[in-house]
Amino acid sequence: MCELQQGVTVLFSVSGGTMEVLSIDSFSAPIPVIDNTDVASTNSRKKKPGQLQDPQQFKITCRNIGHKAKPAKGVVQDLTITHPLQPGKATPEILDGSGFVVDVTTPSFSSDSEARQTYDIIWQYDGDPFPTRTMAA
């Protein structure tokens, strides 16, 4: 069964506030690929998996509401992303971890569109500790 998208919530532990979230980019933390090629290699380059995950920045797009505060940049805090509650489950999936807001963009404007104003939050998990995923149950 496909998981639903509608109903996700975002909470910043220090900045707080209620934001109307429109989209959240996927979070990734790839491990490095280590080149293990030596001068005796004649067929192809040799690769080995690294061990340390590298949390990548991701974007949270919100509806701009002029009278509401936006999260503060550079403040270490927890970000909790609570997924929608799925049918037949008692608790939702949750991604929680420490990090900081790298940037908060201003809304862009265009005469070609009557769409609502949006702004982007660029988030970076700090890896201390690594974000925790709690599975839906």
The first five atom37 places (N, CA, C, CB, O) and aatype in JSON, in Angstrom:
{
  "aatype": [12, 4, 6, 10, 5, 5, 7, 19, 16, 19, 10, 13, 15, 19, 15, 7, 7, 16, 12, 6, 19, 10, 15, 9, 3, 15, 13, 15, 0, 14, 9, 14, 19, 9, 3, 2, 16, 3, 19, 0, 15, 16, 2, 15, 1, 11, 11, 11, 14, 7, 5, 10, 5, 3, 14, 5, 5, 13, 11, 9, 16, 4, 1, 2, 9, 7, 8, 11, 0, 11, 14, 0, 11, 7, 19, 19, 5, 3, 10, 16, 9, 16, 8, 14, 10, 5, 14, 7, 11, 0, 16, 14, 6, 9, 10, 3, 7, 15, 7, 13, 19, 19, 3, 19, 16, 16, 14, 15, 13, 15, 15, 3, 15, 6, 0, 1, 5, 16, 18, 3, 9, 9, 17, 5, 18, 3, 7, 3, 14, 13, 14, 16, 1, 16, 12, 0, 0],
  "atom_mask": [
    [1, 1, 1, 1, 1],
    [1, 1, 1, 1, 1],
    [1, 1, 1, 1, 1],
    [1, 1, 1, 1, 1],
    [1, 1, 1, 1, 1],
    [1, 1, 1, 1, 1],
    [1, 1, 1, 0, 1],
    [1, 1, 1, 1, 1],
    [1, 1, 1, 1, 1],
    [1, 1, 1, 1, 1],
    [1, 1, 1, 1, 1],
    [1, 1, 1, 1, 1],
    [1, 1, 1, 1, 1],
    [1, 1, 1, 1, 1],
    [1, 1, 1, 1, 1],
    [1, 1, 1, 0, 1],
    [1, 1, 1, 0, 1],
    [1, 1, 1, 1, 1],
    [1, 1, 1, 1, 1],
    [1, 1, 1, 1, 1],
    [1, 1, 1, 1, 1],
    [1, 1, 1, 1, 1],
    [1, 1, 1, 1, 1],
    [1, 1, 1, 1, 1],
    [1, 1, 1, 1, 1],
    [1, 1, 1, 1, 1],
    [1, 1, 1, 1, 1],
    [1, 1, 1, 1, 1],
    [1, 1, 1, 1, 1],
    [1, 1, 1, 1, 1],
    [1, 1, 1, 1, 1],
    [1, 1, 1, 1, 1],
    [1, 1, 1, 1, 1],
    [1, 1, 1, 1, 1],
    [1, 1, 1, 1, 1],
    [1, 1, 1, 1, 1],
    [1, 1, 1, 1, 1],
    [1, 1, 1, 1, 1],
    [1, 1, 1, 1, 1],
    [1, 1, 1, 1, 1],
    [1, 1, 1, 1, 1],
    [1, 1, 1, 1, 1],
    [1, 1, 1, 1, 1],
    [1, 1, 1, 1, 1],
    [1, 1, 1, 1, 1],
    [1, 1, 1, 1, 1],
    [1, 1, 1, 1, 1],
    [1, 1, 1, 1, 1],
    [1, 1, 1, 1, 1],
    [1, 1, 1, 0, 1],
    [1, 1, 1, 1, 1],
    [1, 1, 1, 1, 1],
    [1, 1, 1, 1, 1],
    [1, 1, 1, 1, 1],
    [1, 1, 1, 1, 1],
    [1, 1, 1, 1, 1],
    [1, 1, 1, 1, 1],
    [1, 1, 1, 1, 1],
    [1, 1, 1, 1, 1],
    [1, 1, 1, 1, 1],
    [1, 1, 1, 1, 1],
    [1, 1, 1, 1, 1],
    [1, 1, 1, 1, 1],
    [1, 1, 1, 1, 1],
    [1, 1, 1, 1, 1],
    [1, 1, 1, 0, 1],
    [1, 1, 1, 1, 1],
    [1, 1, 1, 1, 1],
    [1, 1, 1, 1, 1],
    [1, 1, 1, 1, 1],
    [1, 1, 1, 1, 1],
    [1, 1, 1, 1, 1],
    [1, 1, 1, 1, 1],
    [1, 1, 1, 0, 1],
    [1, 1, 1, 1, 1],
    [1, 1, 1, 1, 1],
    [1, 1, 1, 1, 1],
    [1, 1, 1, 1, 1],
    [1, 1, 1, 1, 1],
    [1, 1, 1, 1, 1],
    [1, 1, 1, 1, 1],
    [1, 1, 1, 1, 1],
    [1, 1, 1, 1, 1],
    [1, 1, 1, 1, 1],
    [1, 1, 1, 1, 1],
    [1, 1, 1, 1, 1],
    [1, 1, 1, 1, 1],
    [1, 1, 1, 0, 1],
    [1, 1, 1, 1, 1],
    [1, 1, 1, 1, 1],
    [1, 1, 1, 1, 1],
    [1, 1, 1, 1, 1],
    [1, 1, 1, 1, 1],
    [1, 1, 1, 1, 1],
    [1, 1, 1, 1, 1],
    [1, 1, 1, 1, 1],
    [1, 1, 1, 0, 1],
    [1, 1, 1, 1, 1],
    [1, 1, 1, 0, 1],
    [1, 1, 1, 1, 1],
    [1, 1, 1, 1, 1],
    [1, 1, 1, 1, 1],
    [1, 1, 1, 1, 1],
    [1, 1, 1, 1, 1],
    [1, 1, 1, 1, 1],
    [1, 1, 1, 1, 1],
    [1, 1, 1, 1, 1],
    [1, 1, 1, 1, 1],
    [1, 1, 1, 1, 1],
    [1, 1, 1, 1, 1],
    [1, 1, 1, 1, 1],
    [1, 1, 1, 1, 1],
    [1, 1, 1, 1, 1],
    [1, 1, 1, 1, 1],
    [1, 1, 1, 1, 1],
    [1, 1, 1, 1, 1],
    [1, 1, 1, 1, 1],
    [1, 1, 1, 1, 1],
    [1, 1, 1, 1, 1],
    [1, 1, 1, 1, 1],
    [1, 1, 1, 1, 1],
    [1, 1, 1, 1, 1],
    [1, 1, 1, 1, 1],
    [1, 1, 1, 1, 1],
    [1, 1, 1, 1, 1],
    [1, 1, 1, 1, 1],
    [1, 1, 1, 0, 1],
    [1, 1, 1, 1, 1],
    [1, 1, 1, 1, 1],
    [1, 1, 1, 1, 1],
    [1, 1, 1, 1, 1],
    [1, 1, 1, 1, 1],
    [1, 1, 1, 1, 1],
    [1, 1, 1, 1, 1],
    [1, 1, 1, 1, 1],
    [1, 1, 1, 1, 1],
    [1, 1, 1, 1, 1]
  ],
  "atom_positions": [
    [[0.84, -1.18, 0.0], [0.0, 0.0, 0.0], [0.89, 1.24, 0.0], [-0.96, 0.0, 1.22], [1.89, 1.29, 0.71]],
    [[0.53, 2.23, -0.77], [1.28, 3.47, -0.88], [1.05, 4.35, 0.35], [0.88, 4.22, -2.16], [-0.08, 4.48, 0.83]],
    [[2.12, 4.96, 0.84], [2.02, 5.86, 1.99], [1.51, 7.23, 1.51], [3.39, 6.01, 2.72], [1.92, 7.71, 0.45]],
    [[0.63, 7.84, 2.28], [0.07, 9.14, 1.95], [1.04, 10.25, 2.31], [-1.25, 9.35, 2.67], [1.87, 10.1, 3.2]],
    [[0.93, 11.39, 1.61], [1.8, 12.53, 1.87], [1.12, 13.6, 2.72], [2.25, 13.13, 0.57], [1.8, 14.29, 3.49]],
    [[-0.17, 13.76, 2.6], [-0.86, 14.85, 3.28], [-0.9, 14.62, 4.79], [-2.28, 15.0, 2.74], [-1.2, 13.52, 5.25]],
    [[-0.6, 15.68, 5.55], [-0.67, 15.6, 7.0], [0.67, 15.61, 7.7], [0.0, 0.0, 0.0], [0.72, 15.41, 8.91]],
    [[1.76, 15.85, 6.97], [3.09, 15.91, 7.6], [3.21, 17.18, 8.43], [4.22, 15.85, 6.52], [2.67, 18.22, 8.06]],
    [[3.91, 17.1, 9.55], [4.18, 18.29, 10.37], [5.67, 18.44, 10.59], [3.44, 18.2, 11.72], [6.42, 17.46, 10.57]],
    [[6.1, 19.69, 10.8], [7.49, 20.03, 11.03], [7.56, 20.85, 12.3], [8.11, 20.8, 9.82], [6.78, 21.79, 12.48]],
    [[8.49, 20.5, 13.2], [8.64, 21.25, 14.44], [10.1, 21.55, 14.7], [8.03, 20.48, 15.63], [10.93, 20.63, 14.73]],
    [[10.44, 22.82, 14.88], [11.77, 23.25, 15.28], [11.74, 23.44, 16.79], [12.2, 24.58, 14.54], [10.88, 24.17, 17.3]],
    [[12.64, 22.8, 17.53], [12.57, 22.8, 19.0], [12.82, 24.17, 19.62], [13.57, 21.82, 19.55], [12.26, 24.46, 20.68]],
    [[13.63, 25.01, 19.0], [13.92, 26.33, 19.56], [13.12, 27.42, 18.84], [15.42, 26.64, 19.46], [12.47, 28.24, 19.48]],
    [[13.16, 27.41, 17.52], [12.48, 28.45, 16.76], [10.97, 28.32, 16.84], [12.91, 28.4, 15.31], [10.24, 29.3, 16.68]],
    [[10.49, 27.09, 17.08], [9.06, 26.87, 17.23], [8.27, 27.36, 16.04], [0.0, 0.0, 0.0], [8.73, 27.28, 14.9]],
    [[7.09, 27.87, 16.32], [6.26, 28.43, 15.27], [5.51, 27.37, 14.49], [0.0, 0.0, 0.0], [5.86, 26.19, 14.49]],
    [[4.48, 27.84, 13.82], [3.69, 26.98, 12.96], [3.89, 27.44, 11.53], [2.18, 27.0, 13.36], [3.64, 28.6, 11.2]],
    [[4.34, 26.53, 10.7], [4.55, 26.86, 9.3], [3.63, 26.01, 8.44], [6.02, 26.64, 8.91], [3.36, 24.85, 8.75]],
    [[3.15, 26.6, 7.38], [2.37, 25.84, 6.41], [3.36, 25.25, 5.41], [1.28, 26.74, 5.7], [3.79, 25.93, 4.47]],
    [[3.7, 24.0, 5.62], [4.71, 23.34, 4.79], [4.07, 22.85, 3.5], [5.37, 22.16, 5.55], [3.03, 22.19, 3.51]],
    [[4.71, 23.19, 2.38], [4.22, 22.76, 1.07], [4.99, 21.55, 0.56], [4.32, 23.9, 0.07], [4.41, 20.66, -0.07]],
    [[6.29, 21.52, 0.84], [7.07, 20.36, 0.4], [8.36, 20.26, 1.22], [7.4, 20.47, -1.11], [8.87, 21.25, 1.75]],
    [[8.85, 19.04, 1.31], [10.11, 18.75, 1.98], [10.92, 17.86, 1.05], [9.89, 18.08, 3.39], [10.47, 16.79, 0.67]],
    [[12.12, 18.33, 0.7], [12.98, 17.5, -0.14], [13.4, 16.26, 0.65], [14.23, 18.29, -0.61], [13.36, 16.26, 1.88]],
    [[13.79, 15.23, -0.05], [14.22, 14.02, 0.64], [15.55, 14.25, 1.33], [14.33, 12.84, -0.35], [16.38, 15.04, 0.88]],
    [[15.74, 13.55, 2.45], [16.97, 13.64, 3.23], [17.86, 12.48, 2.84], [16.67, 13.63, 4.75], [17.4, 11.34, 2.74]],
    [[19.14, 12.78, 2.64], [20.08, 11.7, 2.34], [21.35, 11.89, 3.15], [20.4, 11.65, 0.83], [21.71, 13.01, 3.52]],
    [[22.02, 10.8, 3.41], [23.28, 10.81, 4.14], [24.17, 9.72, 3.56], [23.06, 10.59, 5.68], [24.36, 8.67, 4.18]],
    [[24.72, 9.97, 2.38], [25.53, 8.93, 1.73], [26.84, 8.66, 2.46], [25.82, 9.34, 0.29], [27.38, 9.52, 3.16]],
    [[27.32, 7.45, 2.28], [28.66, 7.13, 2.77], [29.64, 7.46, 1.64], [28.78, 5.61, 3.21], [29.26, 7.47, 0.47]],
    [[30.89, 7.74, 1.98], [31.85, 8.05, 0.92], [32.24, 6.79, 0.14], [33.09, 8.7, 1.51], [32.15, 5.67, 0.64]],
    [[32.67, 7.01, -1.06], [33.24, 5.95, -1.88], [34.74, 6.2, -1.91], [32.61, 5.92, -3.35], [35.19, 7.25, -2.37]],
    [[35.5, 5.25, -1.42], [36.95, 5.42, -1.3], [37.63, 4.74, -2.47], [37.46, 4.85, 0.04], [37.4, 3.57, -2.76]],
    [[38.48, 5.51, -3.13], [39.23, 4.95, -4.25], [40.35, 4.08, -3.68], [39.81, 6.08, -5.18], [41.19, 4.56, -2.92]],
    [[40.35, 2.81, -4.05], [41.32, 1.85, -3.54], [42.22, 1.31, -4.66], [40.6, 0.69, -2.83], [42.77, 0.21, -4.58]],
    [[42.35, 2.13, -5.71], [43.14, 1.74, -6.87], [44.63, 1.87, -6.55], [42.77, 2.6, -8.1], [45.05, 2.84, -5.9]],
    [[45.41, 0.93, -6.98], [46.86, 1.03, -6.81], [47.53, 0.92, -8.19], [47.39, -0.08, -5.85], [46.86, 0.71, -9.2]],
    [[48.81, 1.06, -8.21], [49.51, 1.06, -9.51], [49.51, -0.3, -10.2], [50.93, 1.51, -9.32], [49.81, -0.39, -11.39]],
    [[49.2, -1.36, -9.47], [49.13, -2.69, -10.08], [47.79, -2.92, -10.77], [49.37, -3.76, -9.01], [47.63, -3.91, -11.49]],
    [[46.82, -2.04, -10.56], [45.49, -2.19, -11.19], [45.61, -1.99, -12.69], [44.47, -1.18, -10.58], [46.19, -1.01, -13.15]],
    [[45.06, -2.93, -13.44], [45.12, -2.81, -14.89], [43.76, -2.9, -15.55], [46.02, -3.88, -15.45], [43.61, -2.5, -16.71]],
    [[42.77, -3.41, -14.86], [41.47, -3.64, -15.46], [40.49, -2.5, -15.21], [40.89, -4.93, -14.93], [39.81, -2.04, -16.13]],
    [[40.42, -2.04, -13.96], [39.49, -0.95, -13.62], [39.9, -0.35, -12.28], [38.02, -1.46, -13.58], [40.7, -0.93, -11.55]],
    [[39.34, 0.78, -11.97], [39.59, 1.39, -10.67], [38.9, 0.55, -9.61], [39.08, 2.87, -10.64], [37.86, -0.05, -9.87]],
    [[39.47, 0.5, -8.43], [38.91, -0.28, -7.32], [38.27, 0.68, -6.32], [40.01, -1.15, -6.62], [38.83, 1.73, -6.02]],
    [[37.11, 0.31, -5.82], [36.36, 1.15, -4.89], [36.02, 0.37, -3.63], [35.08, 1.7, -5.55], [35.79, -0.84, -3.69]],
    [[35.98, 1.07, -2.5], [35.59, 0.5, -1.21], [34.57, 1.43, -0.57], [36.83, 0.29, -0.28], [34.62, 2.64, -0.78]],
    [[33.64, 0.86, 0.21], [32.68, 1.73, 0.9], [33.33, 2.37, 2.12], [31.43, 0.94, 1.32], [34.07, 1.71, 2.86]],
    [[33.05, 3.66, 2.33], [33.47, 4.33, 3.55], [32.51, 3.97, 4.67], [0.0, 0.0, 0.0], [31.6, 3.16, 4.48]],
    [[32.71, 4.55, 5.82], [31.87, 4.21, 6.97], [31.03, 5.38, 7.47], [32.73, 3.72, 8.09], [29.91, 5.18, 7.93]],
    [[31.54, 6.6, 7.37], [30.85, 7.74, 7.98], [29.79, 8.31, 7.06], [31.85, 8.82, 8.35], [30.09, 8.77, 5.95]],
    [[28.55, 8.29, 7.52], [27.47, 8.91, 6.76], [27.67, 10.42, 6.76], [26.08, 8.53, 7.36], [28.15, 10.99, 7.74]],
    [[27.3, 11.06, 5.66], [27.48, 12.5, 5.51], [26.11, 13.16, 5.3], [28.44, 12.82, 4.32], [25.63, 13.22, 4.17]],
    [[25.48, 13.66, 6.37], [24.15, 14.27, 6.22], [24.19, 15.45, 5.25], [23.62, 14.74, 7.59], [25.02, 16.35, 5.38]],
    [[23.3, 15.42, 4.28], [23.22, 16.47, 3.28], [22.16, 17.5, 3.64], [22.93, 15.87, 1.9], [21.2, 17.19, 4.35]],
    [[22.33, 18.72, 3.16], [21.32, 19.75, 3.37], [20.08, 19.4, 2.56], [21.85, 21.16, 2.97], [20.17, 18.73, 1.53]],
    [[18.91, 19.85, 3.05], [17.71, 19.7, 2.26], [16.8, 20.89, 2.46], [16.98, 18.41, 2.61], [16.97, 21.67, 3.41]],
    [[15.84, 21.03, 1.56], [14.98, 22.21, 1.52], [13.58, 21.89, 2.01], [14.93, 22.77, 0.1], [13.01, 20.85, 1.69]],
    [[13.04, 22.82, 2.8], [11.65, 22.77, 3.25], [10.98, 24.01, 2.68], [11.53, 22.7, 4.84], [11.37, 25.13, 3.02]],
    [[9.99, 23.84, 1.83], [9.28, 24.97, 1.24], [8.0, 25.22, 2.02], [8.98, 24.7, -0.26], [7.19, 24.32, 2.23]],
    [[7.83, 26.48, 2.43], [6.68, 26.87, 3.24], [5.91, 28.0, 2.57], [7.13, 27.29, 4.66], [6.46, 28.75, 1.76]],
    [[4.65, 28.11, 2.93], [3.83, 29.23, 2.49], [4.27, 30.46, 3.28], [2.3, 28.93, 2.67], [4.42, 30.38, 4.5]],
    [[4.46, 31.58, 2.62], [4.86, 32.8, 3.32], [3.64, 33.44, 3.99], [5.52, 33.81, 2.33], [2.65, 33.77, 3.34]],
    [[3.74, 33.59, 5.3], [2.7, 34.27, 6.07], [3.41, 35.42, 6.77], [1.97, 33.3, 7.11], [4.14, 35.21, 7.74]],
    [[3.2, 36.63, 6.28], [3.98, 37.8, 6.66], [4.05, 38.11, 8.14], [0.0, 0.0, 0.0], [5.02, 38.71, 8.58]],
    [[3.04, 37.74, 8.91], [3.04, 38.08, 10.33], [3.6, 36.96, 11.22], [1.63, 38.41, 10.78], [3.6, 37.08, 12.44]],
    [[4.08, 35.88, 10.62], [4.64, 34.77, 11.4], [6.16, 34.76, 11.3], [4.06, 33.43, 10.94], [6.72, 35.0, 10.23]],
    [[6.8, 34.46, 12.42], [8.27, 34.4, 12.46], [8.78, 33.21, 11.66], [8.77, 34.32, 13.91], [8.1, 32.19, 11.51]],
    [[9.96, 33.37, 11.16], [10.64, 32.27, 10.46], [11.75, 31.74, 11.36], [11.22, 32.75, 9.07], [12.21, 32.47, 12.24]],
    [[12.18, 30.5, 11.17], [13.21, 29.95, 12.06], [14.54, 30.7, 11.96], [13.44, 28.48, 11.74], [14.91, 31.19, 10.89]],
    [[15.23, 30.77, 13.08], [16.5, 31.5, 13.16], [17.62, 30.69, 12.52], [16.85, 31.82, 14.62], [17.68, 29.47, 12.67]],
    [[18.51, 31.36, 11.8], [19.68, 30.72, 11.19], [20.75, 30.45, 12.25], [20.25, 31.59, 10.05], [20.93, 31.24, 13.18]],
    [[21.45, 29.34, 12.09], [22.62, 29.05, 12.9], [22.37, 28.66, 14.33], [0.0, 0.0, 0.0], [23.32, 28.53, 15.1]],
    [[21.13, 28.46, 14.71], [20.8, 28.05, 16.08], [20.68, 26.53, 16.1], [19.46, 28.72, 16.58], [19.86, 25.96, 15.38]],
    [[21.5, 25.86, 16.91], [21.44, 24.41, 17.0], [20.14, 24.03, 17.73], [22.7, 23.82, 17.74], [19.87, 24.51, 18.83]],
    [[19.36, 23.18, 17.1], [18.07, 22.76, 17.63], [17.67, 21.44, 17.0], [16.99, 23.84, 17.38], [18.31, 20.97, 16.06]],
    [[16.62, 20.85, 17.53], [16.09, 19.62, 16.96], [15.04, 19.96, 15.9], [15.48, 18.72, 18.05], [14.27, 20.91, 16.06]],
    [[15.03, 19.18, 14.85], [13.97, 19.24, 13.85], [13.26, 17.9, 13.89], [14.53, 19.56, 12.4], [13.89, 16.85, 13.76]],
    [[11.95, 17.95, 14.09], [11.14, 16.73, 14.09], [10.18, 16.79, 12.91], [10.36, 16.56, 15.44], [9.36, 17.7, 12.82]],
    [[10.29, 15.81, 12.03], [9.36, 15.68, 10.9], [8.49, 14.48, 11.2], [10.12, 15.52, 9.52], [8.95, 13.35, 11.22]],
    [[7.21, 14.75, 11.42], [6.25, 13.68, 11.72], [5.45, 13.39, 10.46], [5.3, 14.08, 12.9], [4.77, 14.26, 9.92]],
    [[5.55, 12.17, 10.0], [4.84, 11.76, 8.79], [3.35, 11.63, 9.09], [5.41, 10.41, 8.24], [2.96, 11.55, 10.26]],
    [[2.52, 11.61, 8.07], [1.08, 11.41, 8.28], [0.81, 10.04, 8.89], [0.31, 11.56, 6.96], [1.53, 9.08, 8.63]],
    [[-0.22, 9.97, 9.7], [-0.64, 8.69, 10.28], [-1.29, 7.86, 9.18], [-1.62, 8.9, 11.48], [-2.24, 8.3, 8.53]],
    [[-0.76, 6.66, 8.98], [-1.25, 5.8, 7.91], [-2.41, 4.93, 8.4], [-0.11, 4.92, 7.37], [-2.47, 4.59, 9.58]],
    [[-3.32, 4.59, 7.51], [-4.45, 3.74, 7.9], [-3.97, 2.44, 8.55], [-5.31, 3.42, 6.68], [-3.06, 1.79, 8.06]],
    [[-4.59, 2.09, 9.66], [-4.26, 0.85, 10.36], [-3.07, 0.97, 11.3], [0.0, 0.0, 0.0], [-2.71, -0.01, 11.95]],
    [[-2.46, 2.14, 11.4], [-1.31, 2.34, 12.29], [-1.74, 3.19, 13.49], [-0.14, 3.02, 11.53], [-2.62, 4.04, 13.38]],
    [[-1.09, 2.94, 14.64], [-1.39, 3.71, 15.85], [-0.48, 4.92, 16.0], [-1.27, 2.82, 17.08], [-0.88, 5.93, 16.59]],
    [[0.75, 4.83, 15.47], [1.71, 5.94, 15.56], [2.35, 6.17, 14.19], [2.8, 5.65, 16.63], [2.55, 5.23, 13.43]],
    [[2.68, 7.43, 13.88], [3.28, 7.73, 12.58], [4.79, 7.54, 12.59], [2.95, 9.15, 12.17], [5.41, 7.42, 13.65]],
    [[5.37, 7.51, 11.41], [6.82, 7.5, 11.26], [7.34, 8.9, 11.63], [7.24, 7.1, 9.8], [6.71, 9.91, 11.31]],
    [[8.51, 8.95, 12.3], [9.07, 10.23, 12.73], [10.56, 10.25, 12.41], [8.84, 10.47, 14.27], [11.26, 9.25, 12.62]],
    [[11.05, 11.37, 11.89], [12.48, 11.6, 11.7], [12.85, 12.77, 12.59], [12.83, 11.89, 10.18], [12.29, 13.86, 12.47]],
    [[13.8, 12.55, 13.5], [14.15, 13.55, 14.5], [15.66, 13.65, 14.63], [13.5, 13.22, 15.86], [16.34, 12.63, 14.7]],
    [[16.18, 14.87, 14.66], [17.61, 15.01, 14.83], [18.02, 16.45, 15.07], [0.0, 0.0, 0.0], [17.25, 17.38, 14.84]],
    [[19.24, 16.6, 15.54], [19.81, 17.9, 15.85], [20.47, 18.49, 14.61], [20.82, 17.78, 17.0], [21.06, 17.78, 13.8]],
    [[20.36, 19.79, 14.48], [20.98, 20.48, 13.36], [20.74, 21.96, 13.44], [0.0, 0.0, 0.0], [20.54, 22.51, 14.52]],
    [[20.75, 22.62, 12.27], [20.57, 24.07, 12.26], [20.06, 24.53, 10.9], [21.9, 24.79, 12.61], [20.25, 23.86, 9.88]],
    [[19.42, 25.69, 10.91], [18.96, 26.31, 9.67], [20.15, 27.01, 9.05], [17.77, 27.31, 9.93], [20.79, 27.84, 9.69]],
    [[20.44, 26.68, 7.79], [21.55, 27.29, 7.06], [21.1, 28.6, 6.43], [22.08, 26.32, 5.98], [21.84, 29.58, 6.41]],
    [[19.87, 28.61, 5.91], [19.36, 29.81, 5.24], [17.84, 29.8, 5.23], [19.91, 29.9, 3.8], [17.2, 28.75, 5.28]],
    [[17.28, 31.0, 5.17], [15.84, 31.18, 4.97], [15.72, 32.19, 3.84], [15.11, 31.67, 6.31], [16.14, 33.34, 3.98]],
    [[15.13, 31.78, 2.73], [15.03, 32.68, 1.57], [13.84, 33.61, 1.72], [14.91, 31.87, 0.27], [12.94, 33.36, 2.52]],
    [[13.86, 34.67, 0.95], [12.7, 35.56, 0.89], [11.79, 35.06, -0.23], [13.13, 37.05, 0.65], [12.24, 34.32, -1.11]],
    [[10.53, 35.46, -0.2], [9.64, 35.05, -1.3], [10.1, 35.65, -2.62], [8.19, 35.47, -1.01], [10.68, 36.74, -2.66]],
    [[9.85, 34.92, -3.69], [10.1, 35.49, -5.02], [8.76, 35.92, -5.59], [10.82, 34.45, -5.96], [7.71, 35.4, -5.22]],
    [[8.8, 36.88, -6.49], [7.58, 37.42, -7.07], [7.67, 37.37, -8.58], [7.32, 38.87, -6.58], [8.75, 37.55, -9.15]],
    [[6.54, 37.13, -9.24], [6.51, 37.07, -10.69], [5.15, 37.55, -11.18], [6.81, 35.63, -11.19], [4.12, 37.17, -10.63]],
    [[5.16, 38.37, -12.21], [3.9, 38.84, -12.79], [3.22, 37.73, -13.59], [4.14, 40.06, -13.68], [2.07, 37.88, -13.99]],
    [[3.93, 36.63, -13.84], [3.38, 35.52, -14.61], [2.53, 34.57, -13.78], [4.48, 34.75, -15.26], [1.93, 33.64, -14.31]],
    [[2.47, 34.8, -12.47], [1.82, 33.82, -11.62], [0.97, 34.5, -10.55], [2.85, 32.92, -10.97], [1.33, 35.55, -10.02]],
    [[-0.15, 33.89, -10.25], [-0.98, 34.34, -9.14], [-0.87, 33.36, -7.98], [-2.45, 34.5, -9.58], [-1.76, 33.3, -7.13]],
    [[0.2, 32.6, -7.96], [0.4, 31.61, -6.9], [0.7, 32.3, -5.58], [1.54, 30.63, -7.28], [1.05, 33.48, -5.54]],
    [[0.56, 31.55, -4.5], [0.87, 32.07, -3.17], [2.38, 32.23, -3.0], [0.31, 31.14, -2.09], [3.18, 31.54, -3.63]],
    [[2.74, 33.17, -2.14], [4.15, 33.4, -1.84], [4.71, 32.23, -1.03], [4.34, 34.73, -1.07], [4.05, 31.71, -0.13]],
    [[5.92, 31.84, -1.35], [6.58, 30.78, -0.6], [7.99, 31.23, -0.23], [6.62, 29.46, -1.42], [8.54, 32.15, -0.82]],
    [[8.56, 30.56, 0.76], [9.97, 30.75, 1.1], [10.55, 29.38, 1.4], [10.14, 31.74, 2.31], [9.83, 28.43, 1.69]],
    [[11.88, 29.3, 1.34], [12.56, 28.03, 1.56], [13.41, 28.1, 2.82], [13.42, 27.65, 0.35], [14.05, 29.12, 3.1]],
    [[13.42, 27.02, 3.56], [14.3, 26.83, 4.69], [15.31, 25.77, 4.27], [13.52, 26.41, 6.01], [14.93, 24.69, 3.83]],
    [[16.59, 26.08, 4.4], [17.64, 25.1, 4.1], [18.12, 24.56, 5.44], [18.83, 25.74, 3.26], [18.61, 25.3, 6.28]],
    [[17.97, 23.24, 5.63], [18.27, 22.59, 6.91], [19.48, 21.69, 6.77], [17.07, 21.79, 7.42], [19.68, 21.04, 5.74]],
    [[20.3, 21.65, 7.83], [21.46, 20.76, 7.88], [21.44, 20.0, 9.2], [22.79, 21.56, 7.72], [21.59, 20.61, 10.26]],
    [[21.25, 18.68, 9.15], [21.44, 17.89, 10.36], [22.92, 17.93, 10.7], [20.93, 16.4, 10.18], [23.76, 17.86, 9.81]],
    [[23.25, 18.05, 11.99], [24.65, 18.16, 12.38], [25.32, 16.81, 12.63], [24.77, 19.01, 13.61], [26.54, 16.75, 12.79]],
    [[24.55, 15.74, 12.66], [25.13, 14.4, 12.84], [25.55, 14.1, 14.25], [0.0, 0.0, 0.0], [26.24, 13.11, 14.49]],
    [[25.16, 14.94, 15.21], [25.58, 14.76, 16.6], [24.39, 14.86, 17.54], [26.64, 15.79, 16.99], [24.17, 15.93, 18.11]],
    [[23.62, 13.83, 17.73], [23.74, 12.5, 17.12], [23.1, 12.48, 15.73], [23.1, 11.43, 18.01], [22.45, 13.43, 15.31]],
    [[23.31, 11.37, 15.05], [22.72, 11.19, 13.73], [21.19, 11.16, 13.85], [23.26, 9.89, 13.06], [20.67, 10.62, 14.83]],
    [[20.46, 11.72, 12.88], [18.99, 11.71, 12.96], [18.42, 10.31, 13.17], [18.4, 12.31, 11.69], [18.91, 9.33, 12.61]],
    [[17.4, 10.25, 13.98], [16.76, 8.99, 14.32], [15.45, 8.83, 13.57], [16.52, 8.89, 15.84], [14.64, 9.75, 13.52]],
    [[15.26, 7.67, 12.99], [13.98, 7.34, 12.33], [13.23, 6.37, 13.21], [14.19, 6.73, 10.91], [13.72, 5.3, 13.55]],
    [[12.01, 6.78, 13.59], [11.12, 5.89, 14.33], [10.07, 5.39, 13.36], [10.46, 6.62, 15.56], [9.34, 6.19, 12.78]],
    [[9.98, 4.1, 13.18], [9.04, 3.54, 12.22], [7.6, 3.64, 12.74], [9.4, 2.08, 11.9], [7.36, 3.61, 13.94]],
    [[6.68, 3.75, 11.81], [5.27, 3.73, 12.16], [4.94, 2.37, 12.78], [4.38, 4.01, 10.91], [5.52, 1.35, 12.42]],
    [[4.0, 2.38, 13.7], [3.63, 1.11, 14.34], [2.11, 0.98, 14.41], [4.25, 1.01, 15.76], [1.59, -0.02, 14.91]]
  ]
}
